[in-house]
């Protein structure tokens, strides 16, 4: 007599179970035991990480559609510049696994939270940006880094429209308002494209900078690097999600950066133009971040990102008020950004 089984008896493994089995098997092939791995809290990406403390290694799981190849390409470039990035100890590109050097768990946020001198650390972080920009002038094997072109900028700014305005605020813009918003976006795009172009980390902030035991800073999360505006990484550093350094302190650091860059012969514009470009780049990036944080909350269920919206709204409004050419757009942005009734 045949024996019947529930339909689930022959069901294929769930994708997450298959991925777990692949992860365990690949680590075993490297002579490592996943049972000793410690999960590292996730970030805003689709990648997952585990720490192997006894071996001083990190497992990166970049399951499709994530791709580890951009990480490897950028890592090689940054290593050639002498920057402190994780060395690769193993890779399976087909399955999306990388075994990386563990630079440690004490990031720049932790150091600043502990009361360490921000001027010292910010100077070191700015030195990394300058080294990256100087290195981008050398010749490197192809393929080149992707260009942060008008299409990239448009995609970033559309996040603000689609996820902050439409999803978070529930707005349906009138045609004339859409036209003015498009005009604002076009102005920011033109400004970004006319800046000197250099290598850009693209997510250069305190959680991606690791305080190493020798006092230097290591760099993480660089796989999305592009060739783009010279002010981009500095804007990422100065307009931070965890601290509002204040307008004057940001200006002082930016002037110091500009002076050092000029001494090193980097092709930056004059100080006034650079500060204007930096403010507009910060505005573009902070509009994008408002959209990204709303997408993380509503699409991915990561509602903790909504707590950062007030800070980035304040950054956007500060930039609008500071730039005479952007003041005409205040009439539209005021109810979206500066009203006390904005959620």
Buried (B, 14 or more C-beta within 10 A) or exposed (E): EEEEEEEEEEEEEEEEEEBBEBBBEBBEEBEBEBEEBEEBEEBBEEBBBBBBEEBEBBBBBBBEEBEBEBBBBBBEBBBEBEBBBBEBBBBBEEBBBBBBBBBEEEBBBBBBEEEEEBEEBBBBBBBBBBBBBBBBEEEBEEEEBEEBBEEBBEEBBBBBBBBBBBBBEEBEBEEEBEEBBEEBBBBBBEBBBEBBBBBBBBBBBBBBBBBEEEEEBBBBBBBBBBBBBBBBBBBBBBBBBEBBBEEEBBBBBBEBBBEBBBEEEBEBBEEEEBBBBBBBBBBBBBBBBBBBBBBBBBEEEBEEBBEBBEBBBBBBBBBBEBBEEBEEBEEBBEEBBBEEEBE
